Amino acid sequence: MMRALSLLFVLATVLLAGCGGPRMDINQMTAATPADIRSAQPVAAPQAEYQIGVGDTLDVRVFQVADLSFEELVVDTSGNINMPLIGAVQGAGRTASEMATDIAGRLSARYLRDPQVTVTVKEAASQKITIDGAVTKPGVYEMRGSTSLLQAVAMAEGPTRVADLSKVAVFRNIDGRRSVALFDLSAIRQGRAPDPQVLGDDVVVVDTSRLSSVLREVVGALPALGAFAYF
């Protein structure tokens, strides 16, 4: 799966990290951004929709056309699925809605009038996520399917006893831009806040006091808990 990863400030971390590998130095994480980042105001970013990857299993439905509806289509190594009439359809790097729009457009061009197409990800293949900060075993982990923030932290064998769980940052690439959101893991554990989904290529940092001073300023300027903002 070819996926643009613009989180340049964690590149060295990802290259050095591994499951059960040596602890990464969070204080060395710096933002590769213009010099005026300290005065920049966060802009609310849209929630990221899951991007389909190689090996994902899709449910593709064309309303009232059984011959064009399939319960299980696996995205091949080229990032495509194959359908009757229209052939290869790109899946990797697209969202389910983008893929459905493409299929509908190609069918309506020659075969059907106003086709209603839905694409659903039935099973997501393994993707990588970085868990860092005040956790027992920081590193890069593989996740399969839908994974919540609590489940992601559990992959790293949970937070350390001294971790500040009220400040857990999730760094994410949204529309080619770096973004970050802050979550209260204590509130999530107690059921006082929803447990958000994490996505492939996310970087989760437990206890933001371990971030560089620049990134601490970025996180500190966020408008609200759980809201992704560009920086």
DOKOL-662826 format. One line per field, with one value per residue: z, x, y of N, C-alpha, C in turn. Coordinates in Angstrom, 2 decimals, m for minus. Last residue first. Example, Ala and Ser with C-alpha at 12.3 -4.5 7.8 and 13.67 -1.06 7.14 Angstrom:
2
nc3 = 7.08, 7.80 .
nc1 = 12.85, 13.19 .
nc2 = m2.25, m5.69 .
cac3 = 7.14, 7.80 .
cac1 = 13.67, 12.30 .
cac2 = m1.06, m4.50 .
cc3 = 7.87, 7.80 .
cc1 = 12.90, 13.20 .
cc2 = 0.03, m3.30 .
end
This chain:
231
nc3 = 12.04, 12.42, 14.81, 16.13, 19.31, 21.85, 23.58, 21.72, 20.41, 21.27, 22.39, 23.33, 20.99, 20.46, 22.72, 22.36, 20.09, 21.24, 23.17, 22.55, 25.02, 27.54, 28.10, 27.05, 27.44, 24.65, 21.36, 18.36, 15.05, 12.27, 10.39, 10.61, 13.33, 16.10, 17.37, 20.85, 23.18, 24.82, 28.38, 30.63, 31.06, 32.15, 29.93, 29.21, 31.32, 30.85, 28.40, 26.70, 23.82, 21.10, 17.76, 14.79, 11.47, 8.36, 5.23, 3.46, 4.69, 7.62, 9.64, 13.18, 16.58, 19.60, 23.04, 26.16, 29.10, 31.22, 32.09, 32.71, 34.20, 36.12, 35.33, 31.72, 29.84, 27.93, 26.03, 23.55, 23.26, 24.79, 23.01, 21.31, 22.94, 23.33, 20.67, 18.69, 15.44, 12.91, 11.40, 13.18, 13.53, 14.67, 16.02, 17.18, 20.61, 24.18, 26.63, 28.52, 27.94, 27.52, 24.10, 21.55, 18.87, 15.53, 13.42, 10.34, 9.54, 8.03, 6.45, 7.52, 6.29, 5.00, 4.04, 1.46, m0.87, m3.00, m5.53, m7.76, m11.03, m13.22, m15.47, m16.77, m18.81, m19.22, m17.02, m14.79, m14.19, m13.49, m11.26, m9.45, m8.99, m7.81, m5.50, m4.15, m3.59, m1.83, 0.26, 1.18, 0.06, m1.27, m1.02, m3.11, m5.33, m8.72, m10.57, m13.63, m15.12, m15.87, m16.30, m13.00, m11.27, m9.08, m7.19, m6.47, m5.65, m6.46, m4.82, m4.37, m2.07, m2.42, m1.82, m0.82, m1.84, m4.59, m7.48, m10.04, m10.07, m8.78, m8.50, m6.47, m6.04, m5.71, m3.26, m1.88, 0.75, 0.86, 2.67, 2.06, 0.53, 0.58, 1.95, 2.27, 4.92, 6.86, 7.23, 9.84, 10.54, 9.55, 11.87, 12.82, 13.17, 15.61, 14.78, 15.23, 16.68, 16.21, 13.48, 11.99, 10.58, 9.30, 10.42, 11.68, 15.14, 16.82, 19.34, 21.50, 23.55, 23.13, 22.17, 22.57, 23.79, 21.48, 20.87, 20.88, 17.54, 16.89, 15.49, 13.59, 11.86, 13.56, 14.24, 11.83, 11.41, 12.75, 11.22, 9.02, 8.18, 5.70, 3.71, 1.37, 0.63, m1.00, 0.00 .
nc1 = m1.32, m4.87, m6.53, m9.16, m10.38, m10.02, m10.45, m9.82, m7.86, m4.37, m2.09, m0.68, 0.36, 2.27, 3.89, 4.91, 6.45, 8.51, 9.62, 8.84, 7.09, 6.45, 4.02, 2.10, 1.33, 1.78, 1.24, 0.86, 0.54, m0.86, m0.65, m4.09, m5.91, m8.17, m11.25, m11.78, m14.11, m15.69, m15.71, m16.24, m15.23, m12.76, m11.11, m11.56, m10.36, m7.70, m7.10, m8.07, m6.27, m5.72, m4.46, m3.02, m1.61, m0.15, m1.72, m2.96, m5.43, m3.79, m1.89, m1.59, m1.03, m2.50, m1.58, m2.90, m3.31, m4.11, m2.17, 0.98, 2.67, 3.74, 3.40, 2.90, 0.19, 0.40, 1.60, 1.14, m1.49, m2.81, m2.96, m4.92, m7.15, m7.62, m8.21, m9.17, m9.33, m10.50, m7.80, m4.91, m1.68, 1.66, 3.78, 6.74, 7.04, 7.35, 6.22, 4.85, 4.78, 5.08, 6.10, 4.22, 3.40, 2.48, 1.18, 0.40, m1.98, m3.43, m6.63, m9.97, m13.00, m14.95, m15.72, m18.05, m19.69, m22.51, m24.28, m26.74, m26.72, m28.01, m28.23, m25.44, m23.35, m21.70, m21.60, m22.34, m19.95, m18.31, m19.67, m19.63, m16.85, m16.39, m17.97, m16.69, m14.23, m15.04, m16.05, m13.72, m10.78, m7.61, m5.39, m6.60, m8.36, m9.28, m10.49, m10.56, m13.82, m16.42, m17.59, m16.89, m13.93, m11.20, m9.28, m5.83, m3.22, m1.64, m2.36, m5.97, m8.51, m11.08, m14.44, m17.29, m19.83, m20.88, m22.74, m23.46, m25.57, m27.62, m28.70, m29.85, m27.00, m24.09, m21.60, m18.87, m16.83, m13.36, m10.46, m7.08, m4.79, m3.93, m6.50, m8.45, m8.60, m11.21, m11.19, m10.49, m12.36, m10.92, m9.55, m9.37, m6.21, m4.21, m2.18, 1.30, 3.48, 5.17, 5.68, 7.40, 9.14, 7.46, 8.50, 8.96, 9.26, 10.99, 11.97, 13.55, 11.96, 11.58, 13.52, 12.38, 13.81, 14.26, 11.46, 8.99, 8.78, 10.80, 12.41, 13.82, 11.89, 10.32, 12.11, 12.54, 9.91, 8.51, 8.45, 6.91, 4.26, 3.29, 3.11, 1.02, 1.10, 0.58, 0.85 .
nc2 = 21.68, 21.06, 19.06, 17.11, 16.93, 15.89, 18.96, 21.99, 23.52, 23.45, 24.42, 22.26, 21.22, 23.25, 23.10, 20.55, 20.93, 22.48, 20.81, 17.34, 15.30, 14.60, 15.56, 13.91, 10.83, 8.85, 9.26, 7.61, 8.15, 6.33, 4.33, 3.48, 5.04, 4.63, 5.82, 6.76, 6.28, 9.09, 9.47, 8.07, 5.57, 5.37, 5.50, 8.17, 9.49, 8.70, 9.82, 12.39, 13.59, 15.78, 15.58, 16.92, 16.72, 17.54, 16.76, 15.05, 14.57, 14.05, 12.10, 12.56, 11.87, 12.12, 12.30, 12.53, 13.50, 12.08, 10.40, 10.63, 7.84, 6.26, 3.65, 3.56, 1.99, m1.16, m2.72, m1.77, m2.48, m0.58, 1.49, 0.37, 0.20, 2.94, 3.70, 0.80, m0.47, m2.55, m4.46, m4.97, m3.55, m3.74, m1.15, 0.17, 1.35, 0.94, m0.68, 0.96, 4.51, 7.45, 7.29, 5.50, 3.55, 3.63, 1.12, m0.47, m3.04, m5.91, m5.31, m5.23, m6.31, m4.81, m1.72, m1.20, 0.75, 1.04, 2.70, 2.94, 4.39, 5.97, 3.41, 1.56, 1.68, 3.91, 5.60, 4.20, 2.86, 5.00, 6.05, 3.90, 3.73, 6.27, 6.10, 4.03, 5.27, 7.26, 5.67, 4.39, 6.17, 5.00, 3.44, 0.89, 0.68, 0.99, m1.64, m3.39, m3.76, m3.27, m5.89, m7.08, m5.96, m6.26, m3.90, m2.91, m2.93, m4.92, m6.97, m6.42, m6.56, m8.90, m8.98, m10.36, m9.94, m8.00, m7.27, m7.59, m9.31, m7.89, m4.97, m3.48, m1.53, m3.05, m3.35, m4.93, m5.26, m6.18, m6.61, m5.62, m5.91, m2.50, m0.33, 2.64, 4.83, 6.19, 9.69, 11.98, 14.86, 18.00, 20.40, 23.74, 25.04, 26.72, 29.49, 30.15, 30.76, 28.62, 28.55, 30.08, 28.46, 25.49, 22.16, 19.43, 19.23, 16.58, 14.46, 14.21, 13.42, 10.74, 8.29, 4.97, 1.95, m0.79, m3.06, m4.18, m3.56, m0.68, 2.24, 3.55, 4.51, 6.02, 8.11, 9.37, 10.33, 12.21, 14.45, 13.93, 12.86, 12.25, 9.68, 8.27, 4.88, 2.08, m1.19 .
cac3 = 12.57, 11.62, 14.28, 15.35, 18.04, 20.83, 23.62, 22.57, 20.86, 20.68, 21.71, 24.30, 21.68, 19.49, 22.45, 23.55, 19.96, 20.12, 23.60, 22.47, 23.68, 26.99, 28.73, 26.14, 28.31, 25.98, 22.39, 19.65, 16.10, 13.41, 10.31, 10.19, 11.96, 15.56, 16.51, 19.41, 22.83, 23.83, 27.06, 30.59, 30.30, 33.08, 30.73, 28.31, 31.11, 32.11, 28.48, 28.12, 24.44, 22.47, 18.69, 16.11, 12.42, 9.71, 6.21, 3.18, 3.42, 7.07, 8.34, 12.01, 15.39, 18.40, 21.73, 25.18, 27.92, 30.77, 31.13, 32.81, 33.01, 36.32, 36.53, 32.93, 30.29, 28.82, 27.40, 24.14, 22.45, 25.35, 24.15, 20.79, 22.43, 24.47, 21.35, 19.46, 16.70, 13.72, 11.54, 12.17, 13.98, 13.61, 16.14, 16.03, 19.37, 22.99, 25.51, 28.95, 27.87, 28.81, 25.33, 22.18, 20.24, 16.47, 14.26, 11.41, 9.32, 9.07, 6.61, 7.17, 7.09, 5.89, 4.40, 2.89, m0.61, m1.66, m5.17, m6.34, m10.14, m11.80, m15.21, m15.89, m18.57, m20.34, m18.30, m15.39, m14.59, m14.62, m12.45, m9.96, m9.59, m9.03, m6.50, m4.58, m4.45, m3.08, m0.49, 0.63, 1.05, m1.37, m0.91, m2.16, m3.98, m7.67, m9.88, m12.43, m14.91, m15.76, m17.15, m14.35, m11.37, m10.45, m7.26, m7.20, m5.03, m7.27, m4.56, m4.74, m2.79, m1.76, m2.86, m0.46, m0.41, m4.09, m6.02, m9.78, m10.78, m8.07, m9.57, m7.36, m5.67, m6.66, m3.61, m2.92, 0.34, 0.65, 2.09, 2.68, 1.39, m0.04, 1.69, 1.92, 3.56, 6.64, 6.88, 8.71, 10.96, 9.49, 10.73, 12.98, 12.39, 15.01, 15.47, 14.37, 16.73, 17.59, 14.03, 12.70, 11.84, 9.20, 10.03, 10.47, 14.02, 16.49, 18.27, 20.25, 23.60, 22.71, 22.92, 21.72, 24.03, 22.49, 20.61, 21.91, 18.66, 16.55, 16.43, 14.66, 11.32, 12.94, 15.26, 12.48, 10.50, 13.41, 12.48, 8.88, 9.55, 5.85, 5.16, 1.68, 1.39, m1.10, 0.00 .
cac1 = m0.24, m3.63, m6.21, m7.92, m10.55, m10.60, m10.06, m10.65, m9.10, m5.54, m2.94, m1.29, m0.68, 1.22, 3.16, 4.10, 5.23, 7.72, 8.95, 9.73, 7.32, 7.66, 5.14, 2.72, 1.95, 1.17, 2.23, 0.23, 1.57, m0.98, 0.32, m2.74, m5.75, m6.88, m10.54, m11.69, m12.82, m15.67, m15.39, m16.71, m16.47, m13.88, m11.13, m11.98, m11.80, m8.36, m7.22, m7.94, m7.32, m5.37, m5.58, m2.86, m2.61, 0.00, m1.25, m1.59, m5.38, m5.13, m1.84, m2.21, m0.60, m2.52, m1.67, m2.42, m2.74, m5.04, m3.13, m0.14, 2.17, 3.89, 2.70, 3.70, 1.01, m0.18, 1.51, 2.44, m0.50, m2.65, m2.06, m3.59, m6.55, m7.32, m7.04, m9.44, m8.58, m10.78, m9.18, m5.82, m3.06, 0.70, 2.96, 5.83, 7.50, 7.12, 7.06, 5.80, 4.19, 5.10, 5.90, 5.43, 2.99, 3.57, 0.92, 1.35, m1.37, m2.59, m5.36, m8.77, m11.84, m15.34, m14.54, m17.82, m18.48, m21.94, m23.17, m26.50, m26.50, m27.99, m28.70, m26.59, m24.17, m21.98, m21.11, m23.34, m21.13, m17.93, m19.42, m20.91, m17.57, m15.70, m18.25, m18.07, m14.27, m14.38, m16.96, m14.82, m11.79, m8.90, m5.21, m5.58, m8.87, m8.30, m10.88, m9.82, m12.45, m15.51, m17.90, m17.41, m15.37, m11.70, m10.21, m7.09, m4.11, m1.57, m1.07, m4.78, m7.65, m9.82, m13.46, m15.88, m19.65, m19.97, m22.62, m22.40, m24.36, m26.92, m27.94, m30.72, m28.41, m24.78, m23.00, m19.28, m18.18, m14.43, m11.61, m8.38, m5.18, m3.71, m5.14, m8.35, m8.10, m10.28, m11.92, m10.01, m11.99, m11.97, m9.38, m10.07, m7.44, m4.73, m3.36, 0.21, 2.39, 4.84, 4.73, 6.34, 9.62, 8.01, 7.51, 9.55, 8.34, 10.81, 10.97, 14.22, 12.45, 10.53, 13.69, 12.65, 12.95, 14.74, 12.77, 9.90, 8.07, 10.32, 11.56, 14.59, 12.98, 9.75, 11.55, 13.66, 10.53, 8.63, 9.14, 8.36, 4.71, 3.94, 3.27, 1.89, 0.40, 1.35, 0.00 .
cac2 = 22.51, 21.13, 20.39, 17.19, 17.63, 15.03, 17.56, 21.13, 24.17, 22.80, 25.39, 23.16, 20.48, 22.93, 24.33, 20.82, 20.15, 23.00, 22.04, 18.50, 15.84, 14.01, 16.27, 14.88, 11.84, 8.90, 9.60, 7.86, 8.12, 7.24, 5.43, 3.13, 4.60, 5.04, 4.87, 7.02, 5.70, 8.01, 10.01, 9.46, 5.67, 5.43, 4.27, 7.09, 9.66, 8.37, 8.36, 12.08, 12.80, 15.42, 15.72, 16.30, 17.16, 17.02, 17.72, 15.46, 15.30, 14.25, 12.76, 11.92, 12.59, 11.28, 12.92, 11.56, 14.16, 13.13, 9.86, 11.55, 8.53, 7.70, 4.10, 3.39, 3.13, m0.17, m3.23, m1.44, m3.18, m1.93, 1.64, 0.69, m1.03, 2.08, 4.25, 2.02, m0.45, m1.37, m3.99, m5.52, m3.69, m4.01, m2.34, 0.13, 0.73, 1.77, m1.10, m0.07, 3.18, 6.77, 8.05, 6.04, 3.87, 3.87, 2.28, m0.15, m1.74, m5.32, m6.02, m4.46, m6.69, m5.90, m2.50, m1.33, m0.02, 1.16, 1.83, 3.21, 3.25, 6.35, 4.78, 1.72, 0.50, 3.01, 6.11, 5.09, 2.10, 4.16, 6.87, 4.41, 2.60, 5.87, 7.14, 3.86, 4.10, 7.62, 6.55, 3.60, 5.85, 5.67, 4.88, 1.32, 0.74, 1.30, m0.41, m3.02, m4.22, m2.11, m4.73, m7.27, m6.10, m6.43, m5.02, m2.89, m1.94, m3.69, m6.31, m7.17, m5.62, m8.57, m8.70, m10.35, m9.87, m9.03, m7.13, m6.62, m9.73, m8.96, m5.61, m4.23, m1.72, m2.19, m3.57, m3.97, m5.64, m5.20, m7.30, m5.39, m7.01, m3.81, m0.77, 1.23, 4.63, 5.08, 8.49, 11.20, 13.53, 17.00, 19.50, 22.47, 25.11, 25.50, 29.02, 29.70, 31.72, 28.94, 27.58, 30.78, 29.04, 26.83, 23.14, 19.98, 19.43, 17.98, 14.64, 14.52, 14.79, 11.65, 9.54, 6.11, 3.12, 0.16, m2.48, m4.62, m4.15, m2.02, 1.53, 2.93, 3.70, 4.83, 7.24, 8.68, 9.39, 10.92, 14.57, 13.82, 13.08, 13.54, 9.90, 9.41, 5.92, 3.32, 0.00 .
cc3 = 11.58, 12.35, 13.50, 14.78, 17.31, 19.48, 22.49, 22.56, 21.81, 21.26, 21.10, 23.69, 22.67, 20.17, 21.47, 23.36, 21.19, 20.02, 22.50, 22.84, 23.73, 25.57, 28.20, 26.79, 27.45, 26.86, 23.72, 20.68, 17.40, 14.33, 11.39, 9.98, 11.68, 14.19, 16.11, 18.65, 21.32, 23.54, 26.08, 29.27, 30.23, 32.39, 31.65, 29.08, 30.20, 31.96, 29.79, 28.28, 25.91, 23.11, 20.06, 16.91, 13.73, 10.63, 7.59, 4.16, 3.14, 5.83, 7.79, 10.77, 14.16, 17.21, 20.62, 23.80, 27.03, 29.49, 30.62, 31.72, 33.35, 35.15, 36.73, 34.13, 31.50, 29.22, 28.40, 25.62, 23.02, 24.56, 24.80, 21.93, 21.92, 24.02, 22.55, 20.12, 17.41, 15.07, 12.42, 12.45, 12.83, 14.22, 14.94, 16.06, 18.28, 21.75, 24.28, 27.83, 28.19, 28.76, 26.56, 23.45, 20.99, 17.83, 15.26, 12.13, 10.53, 8.62, 7.63, 7.41, 6.61, 6.82, 5.42, 3.12, 0.89, m1.55, m3.74, m5.84, m8.71, m10.86, m13.70, m15.74, m17.80, m20.09, m19.47, m16.77, m15.31, m15.11, m13.66, m11.24, m10.19, m9.74, m7.84, m5.66, m5.00, m4.09, m1.82, m0.20, 0.37, m0.18, m1.03, m2.19, m3.01, m6.31, m8.74, m11.88, m13.60, m15.44, m17.07, m15.01, m12.80, m10.43, m8.71, m6.83, m5.66, m6.71, m5.40, m4.51, m3.08, m2.65, m2.16, m1.69, m0.02, m2.59, m5.47, m8.29, m10.58, m8.73, m8.91, m8.58, m6.80, m6.49, m4.63, m3.36, m0.62, 0.31, 2.04, 1.93, 2.10, 0.97, 1.02, 1.59, 3.33, 5.17, 6.51, 8.49, 9.73, 10.01, 10.73, 11.72, 12.47, 14.26, 14.81, 15.22, 15.90, 17.70, 15.44, 13.33, 12.64, 10.57, 9.92, 9.85, 12.84, 15.26, 18.04, 19.09, 22.31, 22.69, 22.41, 22.54, 23.16, 22.62, 21.68, 21.76, 19.66, 17.77, 15.95, 15.53, 12.41, 12.42, 14.67, 13.54, 11.16, 12.54, 13.24, 10.22, 9.60, 7.27, 5.37, 3.17, 1.75, m0.41, 0.00 .
cc1 = 0.91, m2.56, m4.93, m7.76, m9.22, m10.79, m10.75, m10.09, m9.92, m6.83, m4.18, m2.24, m1.42, 0.05, 2.02, 3.29, 4.34, 6.39, 8.07, 8.93, 8.35, 7.96, 6.47, 3.82, 2.76, 2.00, 1.49, 1.33, 0.88, 0.23, 0.13, m1.90, m4.30, m6.71, m9.20, m10.96, m12.63, m14.25, m15.34, m16.41, m17.03, m15.23, m12.35, m12.09, m12.34, m9.88, m7.88, m8.17, m7.00, m6.55, m5.12, m4.14, m2.40, m1.07, m1.14, m1.02, m3.98, m5.02, m3.26, m2.01, m1.05, m2.16, m1.69, m2.65, m2.07, m4.55, m4.12, m1.15, 1.02, 3.31, 2.77, 2.94, 1.85, 0.75, 1.14, 2.49, 0.91, m1.63, m1.80, m2.58, m5.14, m6.64, m6.65, m8.15, m8.83, m10.08, m9.29, m7.23, m3.89, m0.69, 2.04, 5.10, 6.48, 7.67, 6.75, 6.75, 5.27, 4.30, 5.95, 5.08, 4.24, 2.99, 2.07, 0.94, m0.51, m2.00, m4.50, m7.53, m10.63, m14.20, m14.96, m16.56, m18.25, m20.72, m22.73, m25.47, m26.21, m27.80, m28.76, m26.96, m25.47, m23.07, m21.54, m22.91, m22.15, m19.10, m19.10, m20.72, m18.89, m16.45, m17.61, m18.44, m15.68, m14.44, m16.35, m15.77, m12.89, m9.78, m6.49, m5.40, m7.87, m8.96, m9.88, m10.29, m11.85, m14.08, m16.85, m17.72, m15.79, m13.19, m10.67, m8.01, m5.48, m2.47, m0.85, m3.50, m6.32, m9.00, m12.18, m15.00, m18.17, m19.75, m21.83, m22.20, m23.19, m25.61, m27.06, m30.01, m29.21, m26.26, m23.47, m20.70, m18.66, m15.75, m12.79, m9.46, m6.49, m4.06, m5.10, m6.91, m7.87, m9.90, m10.91, m10.88, m11.58, m11.45, m10.49, m9.95, m8.09, m6.03, m3.88, m0.95, 1.19, 3.66, 4.29, 5.33, 8.51, 8.31, 8.16, 8.56, 9.06, 9.94, 10.76, 13.26, 13.16, 11.02, 12.68, 12.67, 13.39, 13.81, 13.15, 11.29, 9.07, 9.62, 11.25, 13.75, 13.72, 10.84, 11.05, 13.17, 11.66, 9.35, 9.24, 9.08, 6.22, 4.38, 4.03, 1.92, 1.38, 0.57, 0.88 .
cc2 = 22.53, 21.94, 20.31, 18.59, 17.70, 15.67, 16.79, 19.71, 23.33, 23.37, 24.76, 24.17, 21.39, 22.24, 24.08, 22.09, 20.31, 22.26, 22.60, 19.75, 16.96, 14.48, 15.76, 15.70, 12.83, 9.83, 9.76, 8.12, 8.52, 7.08, 6.48, 4.38, 4.22, 4.40, 5.46, 5.92, 5.83, 7.55, 8.85, 10.15, 7.08, 5.55, 4.21, 5.78, 8.56, 8.44, 7.93, 10.58, 12.56, 14.70, 15.23, 16.53, 16.41, 17.59, 17.08, 16.46, 15.85, 15.13, 12.84, 12.77, 11.83, 12.17, 11.86, 12.14, 13.12, 13.81, 10.91, 11.16, 9.47, 8.51, 5.60, 3.96, 2.77, 0.95, m2.15, m1.81, m2.96, m2.75, 0.28, 0.80, m0.79, 0.79, 3.39, 2.49, 0.87, m1.50, m2.77, m5.03, m4.22, m4.13, m2.49, m1.20, 0.86, 1.08, m0.25, m0.47, 2.15, 5.47, 7.17, 6.79, 4.30, 4.27, 2.40, 1.13, m1.41, m3.99, m5.29, m5.31, m5.93, m6.30, m3.55, m2.16, m0.02, 0.26, 2.10, 2.20, 3.70, 5.16, 4.99, 3.19, 0.74, 1.97, 5.22, 5.60, 2.98, 3.31, 6.04, 5.23, 3.08, 4.76, 6.80, 4.88, 3.87, 6.47, 6.99, 4.46, 5.03, 5.34, 5.67, 2.84, 1.33, 1.38, m0.18, m1.68, m3.74, m2.50, m3.63, m5.93, m6.35, m6.69, m5.11, m4.05, m1.89, m2.60, m5.06, m6.35, m6.32, m7.64, m8.23, m10.17, m9.75, m8.84, m8.31, m6.37, m8.77, m9.35, m6.69, m4.82, m2.35, m2.50, m2.55, m4.32, m4.56, m5.88, m6.35, m6.16, m6.81, m4.90, m2.13, 0.88, 3.15, 4.98, 7.42, 9.97, 12.73, 15.66, 18.47, 21.64, 23.75, 25.76, 27.74, 29.19, 31.28, 29.90, 27.96, 29.83, 29.71, 27.43, 24.52, 20.95, 20.06, 18.11, 16.12, 14.69, 15.19, 13.08, 10.56, 7.38, 4.28, 1.35, m1.49, m4.04, m4.68, m2.57, 0.13, 2.03, 2.94, 3.93, 5.94, 7.72, 8.62, 9.90, 13.26, 13.80, 12.92, 13.84, 11.18, 9.65, 7.02, 4.41, 1.23 .
end
